[in-house]
Amino acid sequence: MTTILAIDQGTSGTKAIVVDAEDGTVAIAEETIRPTYLPGGGVEQNPHELLDSVLTAGRRAVSMAGRTIDGVALANQGETVLAWDEATGTPLSPAIVWQDSRAESICAELAEHREAIAQRTGLVLDPYFSAPKMAWLRRNLTRDGVVTTTDTWLVHHLTGEFVTDASTASRSLIFDLDGAAWDGRLADLFSLGDERLPRIVGSDEVVGTTRAFGQETPVAGLIVDQQAALVAEACLEQGTAKCTYGTGAFLLANTGSDPVRSSAGLTTSVAWQAAGQTLYCVDGQVYTVASAVRWLQDLGLLQSATEIDALVAEDSDGVMCVPAFAGLAAPWWASEAM
């Protein structure tokens, strides 16, 4: 019998699920997180809140399941970054969330390299991705410690290791999509060439062990949350696709072993690395979905998200709301849109 604690550390919350090979889903626990939205396009999270949500949700789920677990898997936000002290694990900055658009100036400075970056990485030169945020953080907040995506920091707290998975690395703009490895030339473009970058691992690789949820347990299954949803929706074959809704909405299609470049404003990433193979996906993004519904609730226009269908069914006299609160993503890529 194999019992797995699967943790999805997202933008608006962390969900922990205990699944068993025989009994299916046996426990679910959730912790809510509220990002801080700042003037000028800033979106931040408290790193301690992220870690606490992982530990609290995970321990609650294990307690509810009433059984020991054989492994821990972790899905992450993908492009959210922070600086931290590798010796102590102490955060040295807020977590700069994937919705944060303050790195637009970094992208503007590199505009002449836009086509070359797109061809090399499969991505659009946009502050959505992690390298511009890392460069902005280094320029504006701190030069100390290491700067990584949040998954590396969380896994370090769980296991002591310094790793990220290939799907997360591929969301950075400093990753060679065809070679599935860090690209030093791209890192230099973003003034990140001297940074210590985490070791890239496959999603099926056991990266270490943790005692955070009871007895010492292997940690594996590292992956970006949207690629994890591609697996969860059984989009395992080339040509299959899914759209999931959370803080944002994300449409991903499995392209198999072909890192196809989109001509329609979509992006291409590693879907996952497993069993010695690298599979790819194309995706389109809407940044603000559930967070827009929460905004309507905060304004008092909705009491709960379940009322949204009735509201949109009413006659709007031709008025349309485009919730570009964090800019527009695919296919427009207008981070300044509001």
KOLZA-186413 format. One record per residue (C-alpha): residue number from 0; chain; y, x, z. Coordinates in Angstrom, 3 decimals, padded with zeros to 6 digits. Each point is the difference from the previous one (the first is absolute). Layout:
<rs>
+-----+--------+----------+----------+----------+
| num | chaine |       yy |       xx |       zz |
+-----+--------+----------+----------+----------+
| NUM |      A |        Y |        X |        Z |
...
+-----+--------+----------+----------+----------+
</rs>
This chain:
<rs>
+-----+--------+----------+----------+----------+
| num | chaine |       yy |       xx |       zz |
+-----+--------+----------+----------+----------+
|   0 |      A |  000.000 |  000.000 |  000.000 |
|   1 |      A |  003.495 |  001.269 | -000.909 |
|   2 |      A |  003.121 | -001.334 |  001.708 |
|   3 |      A |  003.389 |  001.074 | -001.362 |
|   4 |      A |  003.501 | -000.347 |  001.447 |
|   5 |      A |  002.291 | -000.419 | -003.015 |
|   6 |      A |  003.731 |  000.342 |  000.733 |
|   7 |      A |  002.769 | -000.978 | -002.419 |
|   8 |      A |  003.287 |  001.498 |  001.170 |
|   9 |      A |  002.585 | -001.990 | -001.987 |
|  10 |      A |  003.743 | -000.511 | -000.130 |
|  11 |      A |  000.179 | -003.270 |  001.928 |
|  12 |      A | -003.022 |  000.514 |  002.201 |
|  13 |      A | -003.289 |  001.730 |  000.690 |
|  14 |      A | -003.313 | -001.828 | -000.362 |
|  15 |      A | -003.279 |  001.271 |  001.428 |
|  16 |      A | -003.309 | -001.505 | -001.071 |
|  17 |      A | -003.472 |  000.782 |  001.294 |
|  18 |      A | -002.588 | -000.581 | -002.707 |
|  19 |      A | -003.745 |  000.267 |  000.332 |
|  20 |      A | -002.570 |  000.500 | -002.738 |
|  21 |      A | -002.051 | -002.952 |  001.304 |
|  22 |      A |  002.534 | -002.290 |  001.674 |
|  23 |      A |  003.012 |  000.444 | -002.308 |
|  24 |      A |  003.423 | -000.288 |  001.647 |
|  25 |      A | -000.457 | -000.133 |  003.760 |
|  26 |      A |  003.552 |  000.537 |  001.323 |
|  27 |      A |  003.604 |  000.070 | -001.230 |
|  28 |      A |  003.093 |  001.120 |  001.914 |
|  29 |      A |  003.584 |  000.242 | -001.251 |
|  30 |      A |  003.216 |  001.595 |  001.242 |
|  31 |      A |  003.387 | -000.967 | -001.472 |
|  32 |      A |  002.500 |  002.668 | -001.050 |
|  33 |      A |  003.635 | -000.577 | -000.952 |
|  34 |      A |  001.680 |  002.607 | -002.201 |
|  35 |      A |  003.711 |  000.663 |  000.557 |
|  36 |      A |  002.190 | -000.746 | -003.024 |
|  37 |      A |  003.112 |  002.178 | -000.098 |
|  38 |      A |  003.217 | -000.037 | -002.054 |
|  39 |      A | -000.196 |  001.933 | -003.245 |
|  40 |      A | -003.612 | -000.867 | -000.795 |
|  41 |      A | -001.628 |  001.644 |  003.011 |
|  42 |      A | -003.308 | -001.353 |  001.335 |
|  43 |      A | -001.543 |  001.752 |  002.992 |
|  44 |      A | -002.801 | -000.403 |  002.515 |
|  45 |      A | -000.617 |  001.517 |  003.392 |
|  46 |      A | -002.976 |  002.372 | -000.418 |
|  47 |      A | -001.103 | -000.633 |  003.587 |
|  48 |      A | -000.198 | -003.715 | -000.802 |
|  49 |      A | -002.214 |  000.752 | -002.999 |
|  50 |      A | -002.393 |  002.127 |  002.057 |
|  51 |      A | -000.015 | -002.442 |  002.908 |
|  52 |      A | -000.810 | -002.861 | -002.388 |
|  53 |      A | -002.972 |  001.921 | -001.411 |
|  54 |      A | -001.369 |  000.840 |  003.446 |
|  55 |      A |  000.665 | -003.434 |  001.497 |
|  56 |      A | -001.357 | -002.046 | -002.890 |
|  57 |      A | -003.013 |  002.290 | -000.376 |
|  58 |      A | -000.907 | -000.092 |  003.682 |
|  59 |      A |  000.444 | -003.765 |  000.193 |
|  60 |      A | -002.251 | -000.518 | -003.003 |
|  61 |      A | -002.711 |  002.270 |  001.434 |
|  62 |      A |  000.237 | -001.773 |  003.356 |
|  63 |      A | -000.252 | -003.413 | -001.651 |
|  64 |      A | -003.000 |  001.163 | -002.046 |
|  65 |      A | -001.812 |  001.090 |  003.143 |
|  66 |      A | -001.878 |  002.796 | -001.697 |
|  67 |      A |  000.347 |  003.672 | -000.749 |
|  68 |      A |  001.287 |  001.048 | -003.410 |
|  69 |      A | -001.522 |  002.521 | -002.379 |
|  70 |      A |  003.115 |  000.858 | -001.981 |
|  71 |      A |  003.767 | -000.494 | -000.341 |
|  72 |      A |  001.764 | -000.575 | -003.333 |
|  73 |      A |  003.778 |  000.009 | -000.492 |
|  74 |      A |  002.140 | -001.511 | -002.759 |
|  75 |      A |  003.677 |  000.956 | -000.086 |
|  76 |      A |  003.382 | -001.025 | -001.440 |
|  77 |      A | -000.163 |  002.616 | -002.757 |
|  78 |      A |  003.569 |  001.259 | -000.317 |
|  79 |      A |  001.461 | -000.132 |  003.534 |
|  80 |      A |  000.873 |  003.481 |  001.328 |
|  81 |      A |  001.094 |  001.777 |  003.185 |
|  82 |      A |  000.571 |  003.479 |  001.375 |
|  83 |      A | -002.087 |  001.112 |  002.962 |
|  84 |      A | -000.991 |  002.987 |  002.096 |
|  85 |      A | -003.466 |  001.099 | -001.092 |
|  86 |      A | -000.672 |  001.763 |  003.305 |
|  87 |      A |  000.700 | -003.032 |  002.208 |
|  88 |      A | -000.080 | -002.963 | -002.392 |
|  89 |      A |  003.472 | -001.017 |  001.194 |
|  90 |      A |  002.088 | -001.896 | -002.603 |
|  91 |      A |  003.192 |  001.813 | -000.983 |
|  92 |      A |  001.445 | -002.870 | -002.046 |
|  93 |      A | -000.372 | -003.729 | -000.474 |
|  94 |      A | -002.588 | -001.114 | -002.528 |
|  95 |      A |  001.855 | -000.501 | -003.302 |
|  96 |      A | -001.641 | -003.114 | -001.462 |
|  97 |      A | -001.078 | -000.381 | -003.629 |
|  98 |      A |  002.697 | -002.671 | -000.438 |
|  99 |      A |  002.757 |  002.493 |  000.928 |
| 100 |      A |  002.274 |  000.745 | -002.981 |
| 101 |      A |  002.219 |  002.731 |  001.487 |
| 102 |      A | -001.739 |  002.669 | -002.084 |
| 103 |      A |  001.560 | -001.443 | -003.161 |
| 104 |      A |  002.409 |  002.955 | -000.038 |
| 105 |      A | -002.961 |  002.409 | -000.061 |
| 106 |      A | -001.451 | -001.810 | -003.009 |
| 107 |      A |  003.372 | -000.040 | -001.769 |
| 108 |      A |  000.214 |  003.780 |  000.307 |
| 109 |      A | -003.393 |  000.330 | -001.720 |
| 110 |      A |  000.652 | -002.553 | -002.757 |
| 111 |      A | -000.392 |  002.590 | -002.785 |
| 112 |      A | -003.597 |  000.556 |  001.143 |
| 113 |      A | -000.876 | -003.703 | -000.005 |
| 114 |      A | -002.308 |  000.044 | -003.026 |
| 115 |      A | -001.769 |  003.196 |  001.002 |
| 116 |      A | -000.578 | -001.320 |  003.527 |
| 117 |      A | -001.359 | -003.287 | -001.354 |
| 118 |      A | -002.419 |  001.775 | -002.318 |
| 119 |      A | -001.194 |  002.340 |  002.734 |
| 120 |      A | -000.327 | -002.557 |  002.802 |
| 121 |      A | -000.382 | -003.417 | -001.649 |
| 122 |      A |  002.896 | -001.219 |  002.143 |
| 123 |      A |  003.632 | -000.935 | -000.519 |
| 124 |      A |  002.699 |  002.228 |  001.508 |
| 125 |      A |  001.043 | -002.408 |  002.747 |
| 126 |      A |  000.788 |  000.166 |  003.761 |
| 127 |      A | -002.982 | -002.293 |  000.605 |
| 128 |      A | -002.343 |  002.988 | -000.139 |
| 129 |      A | -000.471 |  002.504 |  002.784 |
| 130 |      A |  001.357 |  003.311 | -001.369 |
| 131 |      A |  003.615 | -001.238 | -000.443 |
| 132 |      A | -000.128 | -001.352 |  003.555 |
| 133 |      A | -001.366 |  003.311 |  001.277 |
| 134 |      A |  002.781 |  001.868 | -001.788 |
| 135 |      A |  002.637 | -002.427 |  001.341 |
| 136 |      A | -001.371 |  000.344 |  003.528 |
| 137 |      A |  000.132 |  003.801 | -000.232 |
| 138 |      A |  003.537 | -000.101 | -001.307 |
| 139 |      A |  001.375 | -002.547 |  002.458 |
| 140 |      A | -002.092 | -000.145 |  003.178 |
| 141 |      A | -001.961 |  003.148 |  000.906 |
| 142 |      A | -001.444 |  003.228 | -001.391 |
| 143 |      A | -002.436 |  000.342 |  002.908 |
| 144 |      A | -003.724 | -000.641 |  000.066 |
| 145 |      A | -002.017 | -001.334 | -002.922 |
| 146 |      A |  000.923 | -002.998 | -002.135 |
| 147 |      A | -002.861 | -002.233 | -001.173 |
| 148 |      A | -000.999 | -003.581 | -000.616 |
| 149 |      A | -000.874 | -001.991 |  003.124 |
| 150 |      A | -003.755 |  000.119 | -000.615 |
| 151 |      A | -000.059 |  003.763 |  000.561 |
| 152 |      A |  001.835 | -000.400 |  003.312 |
| 153 |      A | -002.232 | -002.859 |  001.185 |
| 154 |      A | -003.205 |  001.825 | -000.945 |
| 155 |      A |  001.311 |  003.113 |  001.772 |
| 156 |      A |  000.404 | -002.032 |  003.195 |
| 157 |      A | -003.501 | -001.398 | -000.397 |
| 158 |      A | -001.841 |  003.176 | -001.023 |
| 159 |      A |  002.319 |  003.029 |  000.106 |
| 160 |      A | -000.449 |  000.487 | -003.774 |
| 161 |      A |  002.749 |  000.480 | -002.619 |
| 162 |      A | -001.137 | -002.036 | -003.003 |
| 163 |      A |  000.908 | -002.776 | -002.405 |
| 164 |      A | -002.147 | -001.766 | -002.561 |
| 165 |      A |  000.365 |  000.260 | -003.777 |
| 166 |      A |  001.333 | -003.541 | -000.454 |
| 167 |      A |  002.832 |  000.626 |  002.481 |
| 168 |      A |  000.802 |  003.419 | -001.477 |
| 169 |      A |  000.209 | -001.581 | -003.452 |
| 170 |      A |  002.913 | -002.180 |  001.203 |
| 171 |      A |  002.207 |  003.015 |  000.673 |
| 172 |      A |  001.492 |  001.207 | -003.334 |
| 173 |      A | -001.253 |  003.522 |  000.808 |
| 174 |      A | -003.636 | -000.650 | -000.975 |
| 175 |      A | -001.633 |  000.972 | -003.311 |
| 176 |      A | -001.681 | -003.258 | -000.986 |
| 177 |      A | -002.472 |  001.534 | -002.466 |
| 178 |      A | -000.963 |  002.897 |  002.262 |
| 179 |      A |  000.042 | -002.140 |  003.168 |
| 180 |      A |  001.772 |  002.747 |  001.973 |
| 181 |      A |  003.402 |  000.948 |  001.380 |
| 182 |      A |  002.360 |  001.342 | -002.673 |
| 183 |      A |  002.074 |  002.969 |  001.176 |
| 184 |      A |  002.486 | -000.265 | -002.865 |
| 185 |      A |  000.773 | -003.600 |  000.857 |
| 186 |      A |  000.276 |  000.879 |  003.684 |
| 187 |      A |  002.567 |  002.632 | -000.937 |
| 188 |      A |  002.029 | -002.598 | -001.929 |
| 189 |      A |  000.334 | -002.045 |  003.194 |
| 190 |      A |  000.727 |  003.134 |  002.092 |
| 191 |      A | -003.340 | -000.523 |  001.730 |
| 192 |      A | -001.699 |  003.145 | -001.304 |
| 193 |      A |  000.027 |  001.688 |  003.415 |
| 194 |      A | -001.410 | -003.018 |  001.834 |
| 195 |      A | -003.494 |  000.092 |  001.490 |
| 196 |      A | -001.810 | -002.857 | -001.721 |
| 197 |      A | -003.163 | -001.607 |  001.389 |
| 198 |      A | -003.432 |  000.629 | -001.445 |
| 199 |      A | -000.958 | -002.711 | -002.495 |
| 200 |      A | -003.311 | -001.720 |  000.784 |
| 201 |      A | -002.136 | -002.679 | -001.589 |
| 202 |      A | -000.091 | -003.502 |  001.427 |
| 203 |      A | -003.684 |  000.443 |  000.821 |
| 204 |      A |  000.524 |  003.290 |  001.851 |
| 205 |      A | -000.461 |  000.197 |  003.772 |
| 206 |      A |  003.169 |  001.824 |  001.044 |
| 207 |      A | -000.686 |  000.331 |  003.718 |
| 208 |      A | -000.878 | -001.956 |  003.118 |
| 209 |      A |  001.964 | -001.989 |  002.562 |
| 210 |      A | -000.453 | -001.293 |  003.537 |
| 211 |      A |  002.946 | -002.404 | -000.306 |
| 212 |      A | -002.264 | -003.058 | -000.152 |
| 213 |      A | -002.793 |  000.968 |  002.388 |
| 214 |      A | -002.711 |  002.540 | -000.650 |
| 215 |      A |  000.553 |  002.801 | -002.509 |
| 216 |      A | -000.018 | -001.611 | -003.434 |
| 217 |      A |  000.316 |  001.334 | -003.582 |
| 218 |      A |  003.230 | -000.781 | -001.867 |
| 219 |      A | -000.246 | -000.619 | -003.760 |
| 220 |      A |  001.054 | -002.589 | -002.560 |
| 221 |      A |  003.592 |  001.253 | -000.380 |
| 222 |      A |  001.829 | -001.868 | -002.783 |
| 223 |      A |  003.293 | -001.695 | -000.934 |
| 224 |      A |  000.058 | -003.639 |  001.112 |
| 225 |      A |  000.352 | -001.412 | -003.526 |
| 226 |      A | -002.857 |  002.094 | -001.330 |
| 227 |      A | -002.025 | -001.145 |  003.007 |
| 228 |      A |  000.724 | -003.591 | -001.067 |
| 229 |      A | -001.236 |  000.863 | -003.501 |
| 230 |      A | -003.330 |  000.933 |  001.594 |
| 231 |      A |  000.025 | -003.023 |  002.312 |
| 232 |      A |  000.530 | -002.361 | -002.943 |
| 233 |      A | -003.014 |  001.637 | -001.716 |
| 234 |      A |  002.087 |  001.404 | -002.860 |
| 235 |      A | -002.460 |  002.849 | -000.394 |
| 236 |      A | -000.319 |  000.000 | -003.786 |
| 237 |      A |  002.480 |  001.040 | -002.672 |
| 238 |      A |  002.191 | -002.952 | -001.027 |
| 239 |      A | -000.282 | -001.960 |  003.248 |
| 240 |      A |  003.250 | -000.781 |  001.840 |
| 241 |      A |  001.409 | -001.576 |  003.160 |
| 242 |      A |  003.359 | -001.105 |  001.407 |
| 243 |      A |  000.483 | -000.016 |  003.763 |
| 244 |      A |  002.943 | -001.209 |  002.056 |
| 245 |      A |  001.443 |  001.526 |  003.152 |
| 246 |      A |  003.398 |  001.515 |  000.685 |
| 247 |      A |  000.007 |  000.464 | -003.783 |
| 248 |      A | -002.287 | -001.151 | -002.809 |
| 249 |      A | -002.076 |  002.449 | -002.001 |
| 250 |      A | -001.981 | -000.513 | -003.193 |
| 251 |      A | -002.572 |  002.756 | -000.623 |
| 252 |      A | -002.488 |  000.392 | -002.839 |
| 253 |      A | -002.928 |  002.419 |  000.020 |
| 254 |      A |  000.099 |  002.352 | -003.035 |
| 255 |      A | -003.171 |  001.865 |  000.849 |
| 256 |      A | -000.023 |  003.756 | -000.547 |
| 257 |      A |  002.929 | -000.230 | -002.457 |
| 258 |      A |  003.429 |  000.783 |  001.538 |
| 259 |      A |  001.695 | -002.132 | -002.654 |
| 260 |      A |  003.800 |  000.165 | -000.102 |
| 261 |      A |  001.730 | -003.380 | -000.234 |
| 262 |      A |  002.547 | -000.770 | -002.723 |
| 263 |      A |  001.126 | -003.172 |  001.769 |
| 264 |      A |  001.660 |  001.346 |  003.151 |
| 265 |      A | -003.130 |  000.066 |  002.163 |
| 266 |      A | -001.166 |  003.050 |  001.932 |
| 267 |      A | -003.322 |  001.824 |  000.061 |
| 268 |      A | -001.674 |  001.390 |  003.127 |
| 269 |      A | -003.335 |  001.101 |  001.337 |
| 270 |      A | -001.904 | -003.098 |  001.040 |
| 271 |      A | -002.417 |  002.025 |  002.101 |
| 272 |      A | -002.111 |  003.121 |  000.012 |
| 273 |      A | -003.617 | -000.565 |  001.013 |
| 274 |      A | -003.436 |  001.343 | -000.872 |
| 275 |      A |  001.659 |  002.918 | -001.777 |
| 276 |      A |  001.891 | -002.259 | -002.408 |
| 277 |      A |  003.699 | -000.785 | -000.370 |
| 278 |      A |  000.834 | -003.544 | -001.108 |
| 279 |      A |  003.491 | -001.194 | -000.951 |
| 280 |      A |  002.065 | -003.171 | -000.020 |
| 281 |      A |  003.257 | -001.315 | -001.443 |
| 282 |      A |  002.246 | -002.104 |  002.196 |
| 283 |      A |  003.124 | -002.089 |  000.087 |
| 284 |      A |  002.015 | -000.628 |  003.147 |
| 285 |      A |  002.280 | -002.637 |  001.517 |
| 286 |      A |  001.546 |  001.577 |  003.081 |
| 287 |      A |  001.125 | -003.063 |  001.936 |
| 288 |      A | -002.360 | -002.964 |  000.469 |
| 289 |      A | -001.089 | -000.776 |  003.566 |
| 290 |      A |  003.086 |  001.841 |  001.254 |
| 291 |      A |  002.143 | -002.446 | -002.025 |
| 292 |      A | -001.821 | -002.918 |  001.601 |
| 293 |      A |  000.689 |  001.529 |  003.417 |
| 294 |      A |  003.691 |  000.273 | -000.987 |
| 295 |      A |  000.025 | -003.736 | -000.810 |
| 296 |      A | -001.543 | -000.684 |  003.397 |
| 297 |      A |  002.602 |  002.182 |  001.735 |
| 298 |      A |  002.729 | -002.005 | -001.760 |
| 299 |      A | -001.543 | -003.226 |  001.311 |
| 300 |      A | -000.833 | -001.321 | -003.485 |
| 301 |      A | -003.726 |  000.050 |  000.805 |
| 302 |      A | -001.864 | -000.528 |  003.229 |
| 303 |      A | -003.160 |  001.599 | -001.386 |
| 304 |      A | -001.275 |  001.561 | -003.192 |
| 305 |      A | -002.107 | -003.108 | -000.675 |
| 306 |      A |  003.182 | -001.912 | -000.882 |
| 307 |      A |  000.842 |  002.232 | -002.966 |
| 308 |      A | -001.887 | -002.105 | -002.580 |
| 309 |      A |  001.886 | -003.168 |  000.920 |
| 310 |      A |  003.308 |  001.855 | -000.084 |
| 311 |      A | -000.499 |  001.479 | -003.472 |
| 312 |      A | -001.185 | -003.373 | -001.329 |
| 313 |      A |  003.409 | -001.525 |  000.712 |
| 314 |      A |  002.626 | -000.244 | -002.746 |
| 315 |      A |  002.072 |  003.203 |  000.109 |
| 316 |      A |  002.584 | -001.117 | -002.601 |
| 317 |      A | -000.879 |  003.052 | -002.065 |
| 318 |      A |  000.547 |  002.516 |  002.810 |
| 319 |      A | -002.583 |  002.771 |  000.148 |
| 320 |      A | -000.476 |  002.426 |  002.885 |
| 321 |      A | -001.150 |  003.495 | -000.967 |
| 322 |      A | -000.798 |  001.790 |  003.288 |
| 323 |      A |  001.006 |  003.491 | -001.113 |
| 324 |      A |  000.760 |  000.991 |  003.585 |
| 325 |      A | -001.488 |  003.456 | -000.594 |
| 326 |      A |  000.775 |  000.235 | -003.717 |
| 327 |      A | -002.168 | -000.979 | -002.952 |
| 328 |      A | -003.211 |  001.830 | -000.825 |
| 329 |      A | -002.254 | -000.418 | -003.062 |
| 330 |      A |  000.945 | -000.319 | -002.760 |
| 331 |      A |  003.779 |  000.319 |  000.638 |
| 332 |      A |  000.089 |  002.838 |  002.558 |
| 333 |      A |  003.505 | -000.811 |  001.189 |
| 334 |      A |  000.166 |  001.278 |  003.572 |
| 335 |      A |  003.688 | -000.925 |  000.196 |
| 336 |      A | -000.658 | -003.690 | -000.763 |
| 337 |      A |  000.829 | -002.309 |  002.887 |
+-----+--------+----------+----------+----------+
</rs>
